[in-house]
Structures are given as C-alpha cells and as structure tokens.
Amino acid sequence: WGCGFWLQWFGEEVAAHPGVVAGVWSGVVVFSLMALLFTPPRLITDPVQLWSQPGSKASENRAFFNTHFGPFWRSEMIIARPFKDATLGLHDKPSGVTDEMKDAPGGSAVTHNLLSQLLDLQLSLEAISVSCQDAKFEDRSIVCDAADTDEAPGDDQGPWTLNALCFQPTPGAGCIVESALEFWQMDRARLDATPACDEVKGNATECDANLRAWVDKCAEGGPSVRACWTRSGMPLVQPKILFGARAGADGQKASEAEAVVVTYLLNNDPWTQPRAAAWERKALAKLKDSSGVPGGLALSFSVEMALEEELARESYTDVNTVLGSYVVMLLYVASSLGRRGSGPQRPTIARIALAFCGVGIVVCSLLIAAGICGIGQVGATLIISEVIPFLVLAIGVDNIFILTFAFDLAPTVDPRATRDPNRSGLSLGSGGTGE
C-alpha cells in the first residue's frame, strides 16, 4: 500500500505541474551537455586497468615489480617468415608479392634473402626519430620550448631515437635487441661475408646452408661463442625467443624454424612513456605501410600502444552503430504504437509523438549519466560505452509500451496520470533498478 500511495502522489504532483517538471529536467539536460563539453568522461584504454582489478594478485605482483625494479618494459615484437600461404594476417602481404607467390614453399626462415630484407627493416625502425612535438601529442604536459626547435640537441627537446628510449642493461653499451641478426651484430658486411653469400659469385643454396650452420652454432654454443654476441656485448641464450617455441625442442634445430622473431624492449618510466608511444606510432605506421615492408616477407607485429589505440578507435567507431540502433527503434516504436491506436482518445499522431518523446527521454537519460560521470571523472571502459546505450534503449522502449498500455486502460481522462504510475510503477521501478 505504501508504494502504491507514493506512486499515486508522485503522479498527481507531476500532472499538476507539467511546466515545472519539464523546465527542471530541461535544465538538467542542458547542464549535462555543458558538463560533457568541458569535462568529458575519462575513457579507460589501458589494457592493464581494463583486465586486471586493482586488488587482484596480478596487480599486486605488477606493483611489487614496478616498486622494486621500475616499470615493466614496453615490448615490441615482429615475426618475419617467408610468404607462402593465404592464411596470413591483415598486414602480411607486402608490396611486390603476387597471388601466385602465396603458394610458394616457405621452408626455413633462415635464408640470405629473408635475413637481408629483415635487416633493412630493422635498421629503418632503429633510425626512427621522435621530436618533442611527437611526444607532446602523446602527453600534453610536455613543454616544447619555442625558441629551441626539435632539431636542436638536448635531452629535453629531442629528437630522440630508439637508442635513447630502449632498455640498456649497461648504459651506453646499446639496446637489448632479441634478433637472429644479432648473431652478425646487425652488420650487413658480416652477413654478406658468410661463405658463398657473395652477391656476384655466391651460390644461394650453399649460402643459406652456411647461414643455418652459423645459426645452429650460435644457438647451441650460447655464451661460449663470443663471435655470436650482440652489439651490446651480451649472448643470446634462448633460441625460442629468436625462432619460436619449437626451436631446439624435440630435436629440431634453430635453423629449421619457419619464422624469425625480433623483440625490442623500451623503457616505461614516466619520462620515456610518451616518447616511446610516439616511436611506436611511427613504427606501427612503417610496418603497416606496404611500401615500407620488403617484398617477399610475411610480417606479423605487435607494439605496446597498438592495443590501446585499437580500443580507443573501436570506442569511437561504435557511435554510428548506437545512433543507427536508436533510429531503428524509434521507427519501430512509432510504427507499433501507431498501428495499435484507434478512436478519438487514442489518435495515431499522439502515439507517434509519444514514441519520439520516449526515445528522446532515453537519449536525455544517457546524456545526464554521461555528464555526471564527466563531473566525477569516473572512468568509462569500452564495455560500458558499448553496452549501456543499448541497455538503456531496451529498458526505455519497454517503459514506453508499459506506460502506453496503462494509459489505454484508464477509463477517464483526469485520473490517468495518477493511476498510471500506481499500476505500472512497479514494472518501471524494477526495470530502472535492474539497469
């Protein structure tokens, strides 16, 4: 009885003061729009925050590592293999590779042709330069001195290359790069100096065999073969990191691997983060650009900011889907209510107007919710931005039909506004609470 009495009182008050109610909620909607313009909700795109709860064991382990050893590195990975089939990824077909070449045998990835082209690609990535303006695009708090151009030397103004951003166990010794080409210290002259690999007098089959023999010697010898150490003066002791999980397992030699894996480690401290993200953005563009990928290579790649960028992109591309869904539901509700109306007290035009107003109220409820989240700087995840609009739409449309049917059952004009909430209030309330 108490709930019904309260709902009846609420209906009477709203029906008695329609202008005041409309004015108050119009003001709330306008205030929410202003809040969205000046303090938009914070969109969470960091995968760590999305998939790891603050109190979870993974978050605690990560916090312990970051506290005692510094922020965990940003990993950039490239997987290169001979182009051999049609089951490759989006960016796997480089410029200059025809459809007929897709069925060519791939075989071992350790060939002079693949290593030479991969060397060109790695050198081009390591030559990427990041300016102060590039870093400021990632972090607006960075100050670029107008009097000091990006070309001026200096740690604060840039430019920065990979050598300034990467992880160096021994400062000044060079970056840690996990790549099979480090067996030749990323030196083309040493690679071409392999017996039978001479560009003029060499033999391709014999050259590839000698390259594989050297790879196996380095992979099996580990730290004992000093000539296989990297440019930074460190041995590569894990063939699986260079050639995949099956390298060295079940009697398989490293040289028999079908892919070569390249891994860069970048620092992730607050100073490096925006500069590393700018480097990753340029590296990603270079990898995606077919003209920047040597012909004959099938490339798969992953950079630290790629997932975050994809999450942000999908968040904005869903706007058209949400708007289209609202238009379709608006037409559906208007059509359904219009067909059902008959008689002087239930004209079709009134029902269609009710549909427009109902969907409009649903949209206003979304704006109010988004405005409140923006004022409180509540983080919005991708799931929330995709699911909530459709959930609100479904409940809002359901409420429109509930109110309309209750309106039809009212015997007279005057008591409709008071008895409709009493009759349908529990359904509306349970739907809103569930939402």
Secondary structure, DSSP 8 states (H G I E B T S, - for coil): -HHHHHHHHHHHHHHH-HHHHHHHHHHHHHHHHHHHHHS--EE---HHHHHS-TTSHHHHHHHHHHHHH-S--EEEEEEEEE---S---TT-S-TT--GGGGGS----S--HHHHHHHHHHHHHHHT--B-HHHHHHH-TT----TTS-TTS--TTT--B-HHHHB--SSTTS---EE-GGGGGTT-HHHHHTSTT--TTT--HHHHHHHHHHHHHHHHHHGGG-GGG--TTS-----HHHHH-TTTTSTT--GGG-S-EEEEEEE--STTHHHHHHHHHHHHHHHHH-GGGS-TTEEEEEE-HHHHHHHHHHHHHHHHHHHHHHHHHHHHHHHHHHHHH--STTS-HHHHHHHHHHHHHHHHHHHHHHHHHHHHTT-EE-HHHHHHHHHHHHHHHHHHHHHHHHHHHH-SSSTTHHHHHHHHHHHHHHHHHHH-
